């Protein structure tokens, strides 16, 4: 082989090594930034939450529940039972980087409607164990287990799943599980994303100005290797195609964190014809219930009246 060709091959090999190394670094960085609470990026257990109003009410009046997940994690939830013989339960799923107590504003409304409250802490959040966040995908199996625990306690239980943001994605993903108890009667999601891939693709462009390919592909591969799931696999859309549950989809029209356009995507994906949607003008991410509480809660109550009573 001529000397010139050898030099070209060496240069190409060096460029390939640098490219692969750079992608590995970028993929691992994005993975840790988004999903590793010890990294100190978007997700951190060091966040201090001020509990006041309804959030303090839920924290002060609930009791602790614990559950071992299918893969051996100790998971935590807040439980607030109704007084009396009621059999209605609301499982409330919080958002990314949040804690169960922040579902207090929703818990108080459901409690007033006669529901006992179960507010689980997602993996890696609050007191629940877990090394990496799974954005609702592995949590879907945890919610199946939490529901089973309610049914074991009360075989007559009638359950609604409710979630906001990551919690909204969680309940959509749970809705497609074949072994989800028939005691679950309906699902309400507020500003959940269509898939982890879609959500991170938007954030990658918004926060770093980077294209999806090849950075997100690298991060997804790292996540598959280290956390046990891939971003495209973690899809609310694919799960909704399999659901038989009535669904209510809610989204604020000014939401840019989980883009408003995702509302139509998840709504269209839902296999059950008993589906409804509610869009709230002027509402940013997670603020639909605050911007127009009368319309928000009248819609929720009418939906529940159809499917829970």
C-alpha positions in Angstrom: 0.0 0.0 0.0 1.3 3.4 -1.0 2.3 5.8 1.8 -0.3 8.3 0.7 -3.1 5.8 1.0 -1.9 4.8 4.5 -2.0 8.4 5.7 -5.5 8.8 4.3 -6.7 5.6 6.1 -5.0 6.7 9.4 -6.7 10.1 9.2 -10.1 8.5 8.4 -9.7 6.1 11.3 -8.8 9.0 13.6 -11.8 11.0 12.5 -14.0 7.9 13.1 -12.6 7.4 16.6 -13.1 11.1 17.4 -16.7 11.0 16.0 -17.7 7.9 17.9 -16.0 9.2 21.0 -17.8 12.6 20.7 -21.1 10.9 20.2 -20.6 8.6 23.2 -19.7 11.7 25.3 -22.7 13.7 24.0 -25.1 10.7 24.5 -23.9 10.0 28.0 -24.0 13.7 28.9 -27.6 14.1 27.7 -28.6 10.8 29.5 -27.1 12.0 32.8 -28.3 15.6 32.4 -31.9 14.4 31.9 -32.2 11.2 33.9 -29.6 11.0 36.6 -30.6 12.8 39.8 -26.9 12.6 41.0 -25.7 14.6 38.0 -27.4 17.8 39.1 -28.9 18.6 35.8 -32.7 18.8 35.1 -33.5 16.2 37.7 -32.3 16.6 41.3 -33.4 15.2 44.6 -32.0 18.3 46.3 -34.9 20.5 45.2 -36.7 22.1 48.1 -40.5 22.2 47.9 -42.6 24.7 49.8 -45.7 22.9 50.9 -48.5 25.2 51.5 -52.3 25.3 50.8 -53.6 22.1 49.3 -50.1 20.6 49.0 -49.6 21.0 52.8 -53.1 19.6 53.4 -52.3 16.4 51.5 -48.9 16.1 53.2 -50.4 16.6 56.7 -53.5 14.3 56.3 -52.1 11.4 54.3 -50.4 8.3 55.5 -47.4 6.5 54.0 -47.8 3.5 51.7 -44.9 1.4 50.4 -44.6 -1.2 47.6 -41.9 -3.3 46.2 -41.7 -3.1 42.4 -41.3 -6.0 40.1 -37.6 -5.3 39.8 -37.0 -4.9 43.6 -37.3 -1.2 44.2 -39.0 0.2 47.3 -41.6 2.7 46.1 -43.4 5.3 48.2 -46.9 6.8 48.0 -49.2 9.1 50.0 -52.6 7.6 50.8 -55.6 9.6 52.0 -58.7 7.4 52.5 -62.3 8.6 52.6 -64.2 8.3 55.7 -67.0 5.7 55.3 -67.9 3.0 52.9 -66.9 4.6 49.5 -65.2 2.6 46.9 -63.9 5.3 44.5 -60.1 5.9 44.2 -58.0 8.4 42.3 -54.4 7.5 41.6 -52.6 10.8 41.0 -49.3 10.8 39.2 -47.0 13.9 39.5 -44.7 15.5 37.0 -40.9 15.3 36.2 -38.7 16.3 39.1 -41.7 16.8 41.4 -43.1 15.0 44.4 -46.5 13.5 45.4 -47.3 16.4 47.7 -47.5 18.8 44.8 -50.6 16.9 43.6 -52.5 18.4 46.6 -54.5 20.9 44.5 -55.8 18.0 42.4 -56.2 15.7 45.4 -58.4 18.1 47.3 -60.8 18.3 44.4 -61.0 14.5 44.0 -61.4 14.1 47.7 -64.3 16.5 47.8 -65.9 14.4 45.0 -65.7 11.3 47.3 -62.5 9.7 46.1 -59.8 8.2 48.3 -56.4 9.4 47.1 -53.2 7.5 46.2 -50.3 9.7 45.1 -47.3 7.6 44.2 -43.8 8.9 44.0 -42.2 8.0 40.6 -38.9 6.1 40.6 -36.0 8.3 41.7 -38.4 10.9 43.0 -39.0 11.8 46.7 -38.6 8.6 48.8 -39.0 6.1 46.0 -35.9 4.2 45.0 -34.4 4.1 41.6 -31.0 5.0 40.0 -32.4 6.7 36.9 -35.7 8.3 35.9 -37.7 6.5 33.3 -40.1 9.2 32.2 -43.2 7.1 32.9 -42.2 4.0 31.0 -41.1 1.8 33.8 -43.5 3.6 36.1 -46.4 2.2 34.0 -45.6 -1.2 35.6 -45.5 0.4 39.0 -48.9 1.9 38.6 -50.3 -1.5 37.6 -48.9 -2.8 40.9 -50.3 0.2 42.9 -53.7 -0.4 41.5 -53.5 -4.1 42.3 -52.7 -3.1 45.9 -55.9 -1.0 46.1 -57.9 -3.9 44.6 -56.5 -6.3 47.1 -57.5 -3.9 49.9 -60.9 -3.3 48.4 -62.2 -5.7 45.7 -65.0 -3.3 44.9 -62.6 -0.4 44.1 -63.4 1.8 41.1 -60.2 3.6 40.1 -59.5 6.6 37.9 -55.9 7.3 36.8 -54.9 10.9 36.7 -51.6 12.4 35.8 -50.0 15.7 34.9 -47.0 16.2 32.5 -44.7 13.2 33.1 -47.6 11.8 35.2 -49.9 12.3 32.2 -47.5 10.3 30.0 -47.4 7.7 32.8 -51.1 7.1 32.9 -51.3 7.0 29.1 -48.6 4.4 29.1 -50.3 2.4 31.8 -53.6 2.5 30.0 -52.2 0.1 27.3 -51.1 -2.6 29.7 -52.9 -5.9 29.1 -52.9 -6.8 32.8 -54.1 -3.5 34.2 -57.0 -4.3 36.6 -60.5 -4.0 35.2 -61.2 -2.0 38.4 -59.7 0.9 36.5 -62.6 2.6 34.9 -61.1 5.6 33.1 -58.0 7.8 32.6 -57.4 11.6 32.7 -54.2 13.0 31.4 -53.1 16.6 31.6 -50.3 17.8 29.2 -48.5 14.5 28.8 -46.1 13.9 26.0 -46.6 11.5 23.0 -43.3 9.7 23.6 -40.0 10.2 25.5 -38.3 10.5 22.1 -40.6 13.3 20.9 -40.3 15.2 24.2 -36.5 15.0 24.3 -36.2 15.9 20.7 -37.9 19.1 21.3 -35.9 19.9 24.4 -32.6 19.0 22.7 -33.4 21.6 20.0 -34.8 24.2 22.5 -32.0 24.0 25.2 -28.9 23.1 23.1 -29.8 23.9 19.5 -28.8 20.3 18.5 -30.4 18.1 15.9 -32.1 14.8 16.8 -29.6 12.7 14.8 -27.2 11.5 15.9 -27.2 13.0 19.4 -30.6 11.7 20.6 -29.9 8.3 19.0 -26.7 8.1 21.1 -28.5 9.2 24.3 -31.2 6.6 23.7 -28.6 3.9 23.2 -26.9 4.9 26.5 -30.3 4.9 28.2 -31.1 1.4 26.9 -27.8 0.1 28.2 -27.8 1.8 31.6 -31.5 2.2 32.4 -33.1 -0.6 30.5 -35.3 1.3 28.0 -35.0 3.3 24.8 -36.6 6.7 24.1 -38.7 5.4 21.1 -39.8 2.4 23.0 -41.3 4.6 25.7 -44.3 5.7 23.7 -47.7 6.8 25.0 -48.9 6.8 21.4 -48.2 3.0 21.0 -49.8 2.3 24.4 -52.9 4.2 23.6 -53.4 2.2 20.5 -54.0 -0.8 22.8 -56.2 0.8 25.4 -59.9 -0.1 26.0 -60.4 2.6 28.6 -62.3 5.9 28.3 -59.8 8.8 28.2 -59.9 12.5 28.8 -57.0 14.5 27.2 -56.2 18.0 28.5 -53.7 20.5 27.3 -52.9 24.2 27.6 -52.8 26.0 24.2 -49.7 28.0 25.2 -47.7 25.0 26.3 -44.3 24.9 24.7 -42.5 22.6 27.2 -44.8 19.7 26.1 -46.0 21.2 22.8 -49.7 21.8 22.4 -49.6 19.9 19.1 -49.0 16.7 21.1 -52.7 16.8 22.3 -54.0 15.9 18.9 -51.4 13.2 18.5 -52.3 11.3 21.6 -56.0 11.9 21.1 -55.9 10.4 17.6 -53.9 7.5 18.8 -56.4 6.4 21.5 -58.2 3.3 20.5 -61.3 3.8 22.7 -64.0 5.8 21.0 -65.1 7.0 24.4 -62.5 9.7 24.4 -62.7 13.5 25.0 -60.3 16.4 24.8 -60.1 19.7 26.5 -57.8 22.6 25.4 -57.5 25.7 27.6 -56.6 28.9 25.8 -53.7 31.0 27.3 -52.6 28.1 29.6 -48.9 27.3 29.7 -47.4 23.9 30.8 -49.3 22.4 33.7 -51.4 25.5 34.2 -54.7 24.6 32.6 -56.5 24.0 35.9 -55.3 27.3 37.3 -56.1 29.4 34.2 -59.7 28.2 33.8 -60.6 26.2 36.9 -64.3 26.3 36.2 -64.1 24.8 32.8 -61.4 22.4 33.8 -63.2 20.9 36.7 -66.7 20.9 35.2 -65.2 18.9 32.3 -63.4 16.5 34.6 -66.5 16.0 36.8 -68.8 15.4 33.8 -66.3 12.8 32.4 -66.1 11.1 35.8 -69.9 11.1 36.1 -70.1 9.1 32.8 -67.6 6.5 33.7 -67.3 6.2 37.5 -70.9 6.4 38.7 
